[in-house]
Amino acid sequence: MVNVEVAYAKPEEQVIVVLQMQEGTTVEAAIKASGLPERFPEIVLSELNVGIFGVACKLDQPVREGDRIEIYRPLVHDPKEARRQRALKGG
């Protein structure tokens, strides 16, 4: 068994679920086991960007002892486009 965390954050709420999973379990299986997709309907497994300690990974990557799986929300604004719009406004 390995101990892992699954983390998801919204501007108003952060949730970290601590799990014990079988060795060789995938990131996707850990996310499902966390219950976060049921708690937050905006989490759609087929569209997720995820990482382990800030490093992007795939859903089929096996988890290791102590991993913190992070579920990333999509960007609301493209940073490059936001910068471009600010420059056009002179600010």
N, C-alpha and C positions, 0 to 999 in steps of 0.2 A: 504494500500500500504506500502511496505517496500523498503528502499534504500539499494542497494547492489552494490558491485564492482566486476568485473570479470577481473582478471589480467593474462597476458601471457608475458613471457620474453624469448627473444633469446639473444645470446651474443651481438648482435649489435642493438637490439631494445627492448624496453619495452612498453607495451600497457596496460592501465587500462581503462575499460569502466564502466561508472557509469549508473546504471539503476534504475528505479522504477518498482517494480514487485508486483503482487498480493500476499497477504499473503498466505503462503502455497505452493508457487511456488517451484519447485524442482531446485536443482543445475543444472541439465541437461537443463531444460527450460531456466534458466538464461544464460547459456553458449550459447545456440542457439540464444536467443534474443540479445546477445552482438554483433553478427555478426563476431566474431573472427574465427569460423570454415570456413567461406567463405573467410576471409582475409588471413588466414594462412592454406593452404591445408594440411599441415602436422598434423593438429588437426583432429583426427578421434575419434568421440565420443565413439565408441565401444571399443577403446583401451586406453582411457584416465585414467591417475592417477590425481586425483584432491584433493584439500584440502581447508579448510577454516582457514585462519590465521595460516597456517603451520601444521594443524592437518588433516591427511588424512580423507576423507569422501567418501561416495558413491554418485553416480549421482542422486539417488532418494531421497536424504536427502532434507527436506524443508529448504529454506533459512529464515534467521531472519534479522531484522533490523540491518544495519551496517556491515553485513558479507562481507568479501573480499574472493571471490572464486578464488583460484589459480590453473591454469592449469599447470601441471608439464610435462616437456619434458623428454623423456626416457634418461637414462644415456648413454653416448657415450662409456664409459669404465667402467667396473665393478671395483669399488674401491679396492676390495680385490685382484682381478687379477692384477691390476696396481701395487699395493704394492708388490705383489709376483714377478712380472717382474723386478721391481726396485731392489729388494733384490738379484735376480739372477745376475743382472749386477754389483752388488757390490756398488750400490748407493742408 
